[in-house]
């Protein structure tokens, strides 16, 4: 994978050199409420980055960099990449709360989707979130993804609670209209 960027955000392939900056960006407990990991401790961040580097091929992580400040402010992933099925999941995205409801996440999703459909030539991109994460569900719906359903009792969260997973997707046939929606409405927020 390569760096993907525009004038708002850079998505840079994760590396061990990013541990300290990820730790700084991740140090807010609100981030981890709905996530399967918790990066409040530096050793967890180091393990997280090492795990990301070992999973290359099927999964791939990017640090999210605010283009204007050059600061790392989060991480996003390609998960379960399948060249044979021409599909991938965009997921495990987290941002420092300072950037919640900003144009950063919208620009991230636009760049990732554009890369998936226009460079990787994929047929399907899926995005999923927990049933209690209403903020995430609204953001996914806002970009035009189709809600496909709910996977009941899909996961057990880190604190032991059952998570139902809300599944969304965008397919190649929809990309032209969704891209237009991004460019005419969402990227201007």
C-alpha contacts under 8 A as a table, 3 or more apart, distances in Angstrom:
res1	aa1	res2	aa2	distance
1	X	13	X	6.84
1	X	60	X	7.85
2	X	12	X	6.97
2	X	13	X	6.48
3	X	10	X	6.89
3	X	11	X	5.51
3	X	12	X	4.56
3	X	13	X	6.28
4	X	10	X	5.90
4	X	11	X	5.11
4	X	12	X	6.71
4	X	111	X	6.78
4	X	112	X	7.83
4	X	115	X	7.99
5	X	8	X	7.64
5	X	9	X	5.69
5	X	10	X	4.26
5	X	11	X	6.02
5	X	111	X	7.01
6	X	9	X	5.74
6	X	10	X	6.57
6	X	67	X	7.92
6	X	111	X	7.87
7	X	67	X	6.36
7	X	68	X	7.94
8	X	66	X	6.49
8	X	67	X	5.18
8	X	68	X	6.97
8	X	103	X	7.83
8	X	104	X	6.75
8	X	107	X	7.00
9	X	64	X	6.86
9	X	65	X	5.65
9	X	66	X	5.00
9	X	67	X	4.67
9	X	68	X	7.99
9	X	104	X	6.43
9	X	107	X	6.78
9	X	108	X	6.90
10	X	64	X	5.97
10	X	65	X	4.99
10	X	66	X	6.62
10	X	67	X	5.93
11	X	62	X	5.40
11	X	63	X	5.65
11	X	64	X	4.96
11	X	65	X	6.32
11	X	108	X	7.44
12	X	62	X	5.03
12	X	63	X	5.30
12	X	64	X	6.74
12	X	65	X	7.51
13	X	60	X	7.69
13	X	61	X	6.09
13	X	62	X	4.39
13	X	63	X	6.32
14	X	18	X	6.79
14	X	49	X	7.09
14	X	52	X	7.57
14	X	53	X	7.53
14	X	61	X	5.63
14	X	62	X	4.90
14	X	63	X	5.45
15	X	18	X	5.59
15	X	19	X	7.68
15	X	49	X	6.78
15	X	53	X	7.21
16	X	19	X	5.73
16	X	46	X	7.52
16	X	49	X	6.22
16	X	50	X	7.08
17	X	20	X	7.51
18	X	21	X	5.48
18	X	22	X	5.99
18	X	63	X	7.88
19	X	22	X	5.18
19	X	23	X	6.09
19	X	42	X	7.92
19	X	45	X	6.21
19	X	46	X	5.94
19	X	49	X	6.93
20	X	23	X	5.07
20	X	24	X	6.33
20	X	42	X	7.78
21	X	24	X	5.08
21	X	25	X	6.25
21	X	71	X	7.60
21	X	72	X	5.94
22	X	25	X	5.09
22	X	26	X	5.89
22	X	45	X	7.12
22	X	63	X	7.86
22	X	72	X	6.38
22	X	73	X	7.19
22	X	74	X	6.76
22	X	75	X	7.98
23	X	26	X	5.07
23	X	27	X	6.17
23	X	39	X	6.83
23	X	40	X	7.12
23	X	41	X	7.50
23	X	42	X	6.04
23	X	45	X	6.15
24	X	27	X	5.60
25	X	28	X	7.77
25	X	72	X	6.59
25	X	73	X	5.12
25	X	74	X	6.30
25	X	95	X	7.63
25	X	96	X	5.59
26	X	31	X	7.24
26	X	39	X	5.91
26	X	40	X	6.34
26	X	73	X	7.80
26	X	74	X	7.09
26	X	95	X	7.68
26	X	96	X	6.22
27	X	39	X	7.06
27	X	40	X	5.17
28	X	31	X	5.94
28	X	32	X	7.83
28	X	40	X	7.09
28	X	96	X	7.21
28	X	97	X	7.64
29	X	32	X	5.61
29	X	33	X	7.07
29	X	40	X	7.14
30	X	33	X	5.73
30	X	97	X	7.41
31	X	34	X	7.49
31	X	35	X	7.42
31	X	94	X	6.75
31	X	95	X	7.13
31	X	96	X	6.83
31	X	97	X	6.86
32	X	35	X	4.92
32	X	36	X	7.53
32	X	37	X	6.83
32	X	38	X	5.54
32	X	39	X	7.74
34	X	130	X	7.16
34	X	132	X	7.92
34	X	133	X	6.59
35	X	38	X	7.15
35	X	92	X	7.41
36	X	157	X	6.21
36	X	158	X	5.88
37	X	158	X	7.47
38	X	41	X	7.74
38	X	44	X	7.27
39	X	42	X	6.99
39	X	44	X	5.47
39	X	45	X	5.39
40	X	44	X	7.33
40	X	45	X	7.80
41	X	44	X	5.36
41	X	45	X	6.66
42	X	45	X	5.05
42	X	46	X	6.34
43	X	46	X	5.05
43	X	47	X	6.21
44	X	47	X	5.10
44	X	48	X	5.99
45	X	48	X	4.91
45	X	49	X	6.20
46	X	49	X	5.30
46	X	50	X	6.17
47	X	50	X	5.03
47	X	51	X	5.94
48	X	51	X	5.12
48	X	52	X	6.18
49	X	52	X	5.00
49	X	53	X	6.25
50	X	53	X	5.13
50	X	54	X	6.28
51	X	54	X	5.12
51	X	55	X	6.24
52	X	55	X	5.24
52	X	56	X	6.75
52	X	59	X	7.50
52	X	60	X	6.71
52	X	61	X	6.22
53	X	56	X	5.79
53	X	60	X	7.87
55	X	58	X	6.46
55	X	59	X	5.57
55	X	60	X	6.96
56	X	59	X	5.32
56	X	60	X	5.40
57	X	60	X	6.96
57	X	81	X	7.49
58	X	79	X	6.42
58	X	80	X	5.20
58	X	81	X	4.89
58	X	82	X	7.11
59	X	77	X	7.00
59	X	78	X	5.42
59	X	79	X	4.38
59	X	80	X	5.73
59	X	81	X	6.26
60	X	77	X	5.55
60	X	78	X	5.03
60	X	79	X	6.52
61	X	75	X	6.89
61	X	76	X	5.84
61	X	77	X	4.31
61	X	78	X	6.35
62	X	75	X	5.63
62	X	76	X	5.42
62	X	77	X	6.08
63	X	72	X	6.42
63	X	73	X	7.62
63	X	74	X	5.92
63	X	75	X	4.40
63	X	76	X	6.53
64	X	72	X	5.59
64	X	73	X	5.69
64	X	74	X	4.96
64	X	75	X	5.22
64	X	76	X	6.94
64	X	108	X	7.86
65	X	70	X	5.84
65	X	71	X	5.36
65	X	72	X	4.34
65	X	73	X	5.78
65	X	74	X	7.31
66	X	69	X	5.60
66	X	70	X	5.32
66	X	71	X	5.51
66	X	72	X	6.47
66	X	73	X	6.64
66	X	104	X	7.49
67	X	70	X	5.21
67	X	71	X	7.62
73	X	95	X	5.76
73	X	96	X	5.55
73	X	99	X	7.83
74	X	93	X	7.40
74	X	94	X	5.39
74	X	95	X	4.24
74	X	96	X	6.05
75	X	92	X	7.68
75	X	93	X	5.62
75	X	94	X	5.63
75	X	95	X	6.76
76	X	90	X	7.41
76	X	91	X	6.31
76	X	92	X	5.84
76	X	93	X	4.09
76	X	94	X	6.53
77	X	89	X	8.00
77	X	90	X	5.75
77	X	91	X	5.33
77	X	92	X	5.89
77	X	93	X	6.42
78	X	81	X	6.77
78	X	88	X	6.40
78	X	89	X	5.61
78	X	90	X	4.87
78	X	91	X	6.43
79	X	88	X	6.01
79	X	89	X	4.90
79	X	90	X	6.18
79	X	91	X	6.64
80	X	87	X	7.95
80	X	88	X	5.63
80	X	89	X	6.15
81	X	86	X	7.83
81	X	87	X	5.97
81	X	88	X	4.37
81	X	89	X	6.92
82	X	85	X	5.33
82	X	86	X	5.65
82	X	87	X	5.33
82	X	88	X	6.26
83	X	86	X	4.79
83	X	87	X	6.75
85	X	123	X	7.85
86	X	121	X	7.26
86	X	122	X	4.47
86	X	123	X	5.37
86	X	124	X	6.63
87	X	122	X	5.55
87	X	123	X	5.99
87	X	124	X	4.77
87	X	125	X	5.71
87	X	126	X	7.84
88	X	122	X	7.79
88	X	124	X	6.69
88	X	125	X	5.12
88	X	126	X	6.41
89	X	125	X	5.40
89	X	126	X	4.56
89	X	127	X	5.64
90	X	93	X	7.79
90	X	112	X	7.83
90	X	125	X	6.92
90	X	126	X	6.34
90	X	127	X	5.43
91	X	127	X	6.10
91	X	128	X	7.00
95	X	98	X	7.98
95	X	99	X	6.49
95	X	100	X	6.86
95	X	105	X	7.96
96	X	99	X	5.88
96	X	100	X	7.14
97	X	100	X	4.99
99	X	102	X	5.30
99	X	104	X	6.74
100	X	105	X	7.71
101	X	105	X	7.78
102	X	105	X	6.85
102	X	106	X	7.71
102	X	189	X	7.68
103	X	106	X	5.20
103	X	107	X	6.02
103	X	186	X	7.94
103	X	187	X	6.65
103	X	188	X	7.91
103	X	189	X	6.14
104	X	107	X	5.23
104	X	108	X	6.17
105	X	108	X	4.88
105	X	109	X	6.17
106	X	109	X	5.28
106	X	110	X	6.18
106	X	143	X	7.64
106	X	186	X	6.87
106	X	187	X	6.71
107	X	110	X	5.02
107	X	111	X	6.09
107	X	187	X	6.48
108	X	111	X	5.27
108	X	112	X	6.10
109	X	112	X	5.11
109	X	113	X	5.92
110	X	113	X	5.24
110	X	114	X	5.96
110	X	179	X	7.51
110	X	182	X	6.94
111	X	114	X	5.15
111	X	115	X	6.07
112	X	115	X	5.10
112	X	116	X	6.10
113	X	116	X	4.96
113	X	117	X	6.11
113	X	125	X	7.56
114	X	117	X	5.40
114	X	118	X	5.54
114	X	119	X	7.43
114	X	179	X	7.72
115	X	118	X	5.41
115	X	119	X	5.04
115	X	120	X	6.33
116	X	119	X	5.94
116	X	120	X	4.94
116	X	121	X	6.17
116	X	122	X	5.69
116	X	125	X	7.54
117	X	120	X	5.94
117	X	121	X	4.71
117	X	122	X	5.10
117	X	123	X	7.05
117	X	172	X	6.50
117	X	175	X	7.37
118	X	121	X	5.40
118	X	122	X	7.84
122	X	125	X	7.47
122	X	172	X	7.03
123	X	171	X	5.56
123	X	172	X	4.89
124	X	169	X	6.87
124	X	170	X	5.94
124	X	171	X	4.43
124	X	172	X	6.22
125	X	169	X	5.59
125	X	170	X	5.38
125	X	171	X	6.33
126	X	167	X	7.26
126	X	168	X	5.64
126	X	169	X	4.13
126	X	170	X	6.39
127	X	140	X	7.59
127	X	167	X	6.29
127	X	168	X	5.13
127	X	169	X	5.89
128	X	165	X	6.44
128	X	166	X	5.49
128	X	167	X	4.55
128	X	168	X	5.76
129	X	133	X	6.72
129	X	136	X	6.78
129	X	137	X	6.77
129	X	165	X	5.60
129	X	166	X	5.33
129	X	167	X	6.85
130	X	133	X	5.32
130	X	163	X	6.05
130	X	164	X	5.92
130	X	165	X	4.71
130	X	166	X	5.90
131	X	134	X	7.07
131	X	150	X	7.99
131	X	163	X	6.71
131	X	164	X	5.41
131	X	165	X	5.70
131	X	166	X	5.82
133	X	136	X	5.50
133	X	137	X	6.41
134	X	137	X	4.97
134	X	138	X	6.16
135	X	138	X	5.34
135	X	139	X	6.35
136	X	139	X	5.05
136	X	140	X	6.18
137	X	140	X	5.18
137	X	141	X	6.16
137	X	166	X	7.87
138	X	141	X	5.11
138	X	142	X	5.96
139	X	142	X	4.98
139	X	143	X	6.64
140	X	143	X	5.55
140	X	144	X	6.94
140	X	145	X	6.05
140	X	168	X	7.69
141	X	144	X	5.23
141	X	145	X	5.39
141	X	146	X	7.08
141	X	147	X	7.61
142	X	145	X	7.56
143	X	178	X	7.20
143	X	181	X	7.83
143	X	182	X	7.09
143	X	186	X	7.64
144	X	170	X	7.70
144	X	178	X	6.11
145	X	168	X	5.82
145	X	169	X	5.34
145	X	170	X	5.22
146	X	168	X	5.23
146	X	169	X	5.38
146	X	170	X	6.39
147	X	166	X	7.42
147	X	167	X	5.96
147	X	168	X	4.35
147	X	169	X	6.77
148	X	166	X	7.75
148	X	167	X	5.47
148	X	168	X	5.34
148	X	169	X	7.06
149	X	166	X	6.00
149	X	167	X	5.51
149	X	168	X	7.41
150	X	164	X	6.50
150	X	165	X	5.46
150	X	166	X	4.49
150	X	167	X	5.93
151	X	154	X	5.53
151	X	164	X	5.62
151	X	165	X	4.98
151	X	166	X	6.41
151	X	167	X	7.27
152	X	163	X	7.55
152	X	164	X	4.62
152	X	165	X	6.59
153	X	156	X	7.67
153	X	162	X	5.84
153	X	163	X	5.74
153	X	164	X	4.95
153	X	165	X	7.71
154	X	162	X	7.42
154	X	163	X	5.98
154	X	164	X	5.26
154	X	165	X	6.02
155	X	162	X	5.91
155	X	163	X	5.09
155	X	164	X	6.76
155	X	165	X	7.62
156	X	159	X	7.95
156	X	160	X	5.61
156	X	161	X	5.59
156	X	162	X	4.57
156	X	163	X	5.79
157	X	160	X	5.18
157	X	161	X	5.29
157	X	162	X	6.13
157	X	163	X	6.32
158	X	161	X	7.44
170	X	174	X	6.46
170	X	175	X	7.01
171	X	174	X	5.49
171	X	175	X	6.48
172	X	175	X	5.11
172	X	176	X	7.87
173	X	176	X	7.18
174	X	177	X	5.77
174	X	178	X	6.22
175	X	178	X	5.03
175	X	179	X	5.75
176	X	179	X	5.19
176	X	180	X	6.25
177	X	180	X	5.08
177	X	181	X	6.21
178	X	181	X	4.93
178	X	182	X	6.24
179	X	182	X	5.11
179	X	183	X	6.21
180	X	183	X	5.12
180	X	184	X	5.93
181	X	184	X	5.30
181	X	185	X	5.67
181	X	186	X	6.74
182	X	185	X	5.49
182	X	186	X	4.61
182	X	187	X	5.71
183	X	186	X	6.41
183	X	187	X	5.74
183	X	188	X	7.64
184	X	187	X	7.20
184	X	188	X	7.37
185	X	188	X	5.80
185	X	189	X	7.31
186	X	189	X	5.80
